[in-house]
Amino acid sequence: MDLSERRVVGSLLLLSGLTFFTLGLHTEQLEFLLDIVKKIFETAVLGVP
């Protein structure tokens, strides 16, 4: 996969993430989304030495 294909895939992932975040805000599930984000960041921080 060359650089332009990676950029397209990254852009699509970012767009889908923002879309799901907006849907979560619209359906008033913000607290659930914040819990997911907290778990992701906790896991990411555990791997840092």
C-alpha positions in Angstrom: 0.0 0.0 0.0 1.5 3.3 -1.0 1.2 6.6 0.9 -1.8 7.9 -1.0 -3.8 4.7 -0.2 -2.8 5.0 3.4 -4.1 8.6 3.6 -7.4 7.6 2.0 -7.9 4.7 4.5 -6.9 7.0 7.4 -9.3 9.7 6.2 -12.1 7.1 6.0 -11.4 5.8 9.5 -11.4 9.4 10.9 -14.6 10.2 9.1 -16.4 7.1 10.4 -15.1 7.8 13.9 -16.5 11.3 13.8 -19.7 10.1 12.4 -20.2 7.6 15.2 -19.3 10.2 17.8 -21.9 12.6 16.3 -24.5 9.9 16.3 -23.7 9.2 19.9 -24.2 12.8 20.8 -27.5 12.9 18.9 -28.9 9.9 20.6 -27.8 11.2 24.0 -25.3 8.4 24.7 -22.5 10.8 25.6 -21.7 9.1 28.9 -21.3 5.7 27.3 -19.0 7.2 24.6 -16.9 8.9 27.3 -16.5 5.6 29.2 -15.3 4.0 26.0 -12.8 6.8 25.4 -11.5 6.5 29.0 -11.0 2.8 28.6 -9.1 3.3 25.4 -6.8 5.9 26.9 -6.2 3.8 30.0 -5.1 0.9 27.9 -2.9 3.1 25.8 -1.3 4.7 28.9 -0.6 1.2 30.4 1.7 0.4 27.5 3.8 3.5 28.0 6.9 2.8 30.1 
